[in-house]
Amino acid sequence: MSKRLSVQTQLLTIFAALFLSAGATYGQASKDAFSSVVASGKVNGDVYQNSYFGIALSAPKARWKVRGLISVQRRQGRLIEAVYDSGVPERGPEENYTLGLVVESRENFPKGTTTEQYVRNLRHKVEDDNVKIYRDEFSLTVQGVPFIGTVFRVFESPNSGYYRALYSTVLNEYFVTIEVQCGGEERLQKLLSSALKFTSKSNP
């Protein structure tokens, strides 16, 4: 893996840790339910599929890994991450990318919390001197499912960096967020559209 992508992956882990909120403590039934959510995810070749949410993420030639930021007690976590590194530094900014899947129970938030409010909450948690908002919350639809997105610019130096987007929706009473990062802002939604597939109907 290139040094640049390694740094980006480390920052992605920190980024995820920042927005996994404290949450409440749940009983054994809730823990068992979230354990089922985690166990519903399987990787088969280039594709990660989660039958609980009825989604699949396709990342050709990428490396899949679980980052470990999963809390059964809090019913939230980063379930999976895919990292693609072309291995050619000069093509890295145009070709390299990462995908991540983060989920959090709606019960961690006040009743009636909207997806837009949830995304805004994430935004305030992750903005800092090196992570700047590039595009405010906006609506988009992927295969008929409504999402709220927001885009950040992550600076590795004052004049260089990369882009990271969060795309969130509600599936089966969870806020489900697809993270996408790459070298160009115009690629973010293209990567989302090509990677995400709905494999069954979920309850929004």
N, C-alpha and C positions, 0 to 999 in steps of 0.2 A: 504494500500500500504506500502511496506517495506520502511524504511528510505533510503536505497541505491537507490531504484527505484525512490523515490520521488526526490532525488538529481539529478539523471540522467534526469528526466523529466524537472526539472528546467533548467538544463544545455542545454537540447535540445531546449527549448524556447529561451534561450540566443543565442544559436548557429544559430537558424533560423533568429533571429532579426539582427544578424551581417551580414548575406549575402543577406538580402533583401535590395538592393541598393537604392540610392536616387531617381533615375529615373527622368523623365520629367513630366510636367503637360499636361494632355490631355483634349480634348474637351468633350462635353457631350456625343457624339456618342460613343467615345472610352470607357467612363465610363459605359455607358449602356451595351456595349458589354462585358466588364469584369464582370459586375453584372450578366449577363447571364451565364458566365463561372462558377461563384460561385454558382448560383442557380441551375445549372445542376447537382450538386452533391447531392446524397441522400444516407442515411444509412438505410439498411434493414437487421436487425439482425446482423450477423457477417460481412456483406459485405457493403463496400462503393462503389458506382458506379457513375461515372461522364460521362454523355452522350455526353458532348461537346468533350471530349478527347477520348471517346470510350474505357474507361478503368474501371476495377474493382479491388479493393483491398480487399482481404479476410483475416480476422484476428480472428480466432475462439476464443471465450471466452474473447476477449479483450474489453476494454472500449474505445469507440469512443468519441472524443471531438474536438471542433474547438478551436484552441489556440488564435484566435483573431488577429493574425498578418497578416491582410489583408488590402491592400490599393487599393481601387477602382481607385483612382486618378492616382496611379502609375502603375496600372495593374499588380500587383504582390501580392503574399501572400501565406501563409501556410494554405491550404484549410481544412485539416483534420489531425488528429493524432489518432493512436490506441496504447493503452498501455496494455500489458499483464503482470500481476503479479501473479505468481503461489501461492503466499501467504505462501510459505514454504521457509524461508531464505536460508537453506542449498542447495536448488535446484535452487535458484534464478539465479546464474550465468549461469546455463545450460539451463534454461527454459524461463526466462523473456526476453521480447523484446519490442521494440517500432517500429512503422512504421509512416512515415509522408509523406505528399504530398505537394510539394512546386512548384508553377508555376510563370513564369515571361514572359511578352511579349518580343518577339525578338526586338520589336521597341525600347526597352530601351537600345539597344546596337548598335554599328556601323554596318552598312549593311555588310553582309558577315561573321559576327561572327559565328564561328563553335561551335559545342557542346564541343569539347575539350577545346577551348579557354574559353568558359563559365565556365566549371568545374574548369579550372586552376584559373580563377578569383575568384570563390568561395573558392578555397583552400587557396589562399593568404589572404582572408578576415578572415578566421576562425582560422588559425594557431596561437597559442600563447604558453605560457610557459606550459600550461596544456593540450593543444591539439596539438599533433604531427602527422605529416604525417606518415602513416605506409606503404602505397602502392601508388605509383604515378599513374597518369591517365592511364587507360587501357581500351581496347575495349571489349565489350561482346554483345551477341545477346540474346534477350528474345522473344520467339515466333516469330522469324523472324524480330524483330525490333531492330535496332542498338542502343546501349547505350554506354556512356562513364562513367566509374566508378572511384572512388578514395576512399581510406580507411584511417581513422584516428584512433589513439589511444588516448582516453580521460583518463587522469590520475587523480584519486581521491586522490592518495598519490604517493610518488616516486616509489612504487613497485606494485601498483594495479590500475586497471581501467577497461575500457571496450572499445569496438570497435564501430565505427560509419562509415557507408558508404553512399556515395552519388552516385546515378545512374541517369544520365540525358540523355534525348533524346529530339527531337523536334516533337511536335504534334500540328497541326492546328496553326502554327505560334507562339507557345509558347515553351519556355524551360520548360520541365516537369521533375521534380526531385523527385525520391523516396528515402527517407531517411530510413535507417535501422540501428538499434543499438541493440547490444546484448553482451553477455559476452565472446564469442569466435569468432575469425575472420573467421574460417571455416564455421560458420553458416550463415554468412551474405548473400551470394548468394543463399543458399538454402531457406532462408526466402523470399528473393526477388522472386525467381522462384515459390514458393508455393503460395505467396500472390497475385502476379500481373497477371491479365488476360486482354486480349484485347477483348472487346465486339463488336467492329465495326471497320471498316477501317478508320483511320485518315490520314490526309495529312501531311507526314513528311517534 
